Amino acid sequence: MQSSNVIWVTGAGSGMGRAAAHAAARGNRVAVSGRRADALEQTAALVREAGGEALVVPLDVTDDRGVRAAHAQIIDAWGPVARLVLAAGLNHPNRFWRDQSMADFETIVATNLTGVARLVQTVLPGMRAAADGVVVIVSSYAGWRLSSSPGVAYSASKLALAALASTLNSQEARNGIRSTLLCPGDVDTDFLRMRPQLPDAAARSRMLTADDIGRTIAFVLDSPPHVVIDELVISPTSQHS
């Protein structure tokens, strides 16, 4: 990876977002965003320990004004964002038509889909001006193969991310902007608490780790300018047995 890239990671307070910020830190400037300032400070400490610069930018991706203010803060500190990692996500234990509420549906879609589009739309002008940019959209195995178990809203929002990534590449690759749809299988993170039933320790031990995803994202960010990794699916061996 070229030195001193400005990287913006959402969902950076824990899990895959934190792991991505840590894995991509060395020699780069990493802005970490999420809703919990205390958790972001912990991620920032990891970034600095790994040899990067860190900027804590608390943010709710559903807040349009907040996104624009956060982007302005990053530009004022470091300049345009060159690499965007979108790892903020949401789900709910009520995952069936029989028990979901429209309020929960709209909140999940606002985070998983509209929030992603909002962040991409915000950084695109700077990437176009630089004729360079990488966007990593953290989707899900449920965004690669349709499954009912992750829930109506979650599956719908994650499947729609494929269209965002695809249109980004078809419309913006000519401007040096590359997008990757990353579809992880089961990952042992705090996100599991949003399941109707928490997997036990034995099941979690067979899942991917957040660091597995962090290394994968770093690989994508490190790819040369002529390479587009359109889609990348990663899953634990236990998910195939």
Number of C-alpha atoms within 10 A of each C-alpha: 15 9 10 16 21 20 25 27 24 29 27 33 28 23 21 31 29 28 26 29 35 26 22 25 25 19 17 22 25 30 29 30 32 24 17 16 16 13 18 25 20 15 26 27 14 20 29 19 13 17 15 22 20 24 21 23 25 24 20 19 27 20 14 15 11 15 21 14 14 19 21 15 16 22 14 10 11 16 14 22 26 23 23 24 27 28 26 27 23 17 24 18 15 19 22 14 11 7 9 16 13 11 8 16 20 14 17 23 23 20 22 30 24 19 22 25 18 18 22 19 10 17 20 22 13 16 20 17 12 15 15 20 26 24 26 25 27 25 30 25 20 21 24 21 11 13 13 14 13 22 21 18 27 27 25 21 23 24 20 17 24 21 12 18 21 17 13 19 21 12 11 19 21 12 16 18 24 28 27 26 24 29 23 23 21 20 24 20 15 12 15 16 13 14 16 13 9 13 13 8 9 8 12 16 13 15 18 21 18 20 19 18 24 20 18 19 25 20 13 21 27 13 13 10 14 8 10 17 15 16 16 16 14 17 18 16 11 13 11 6 5
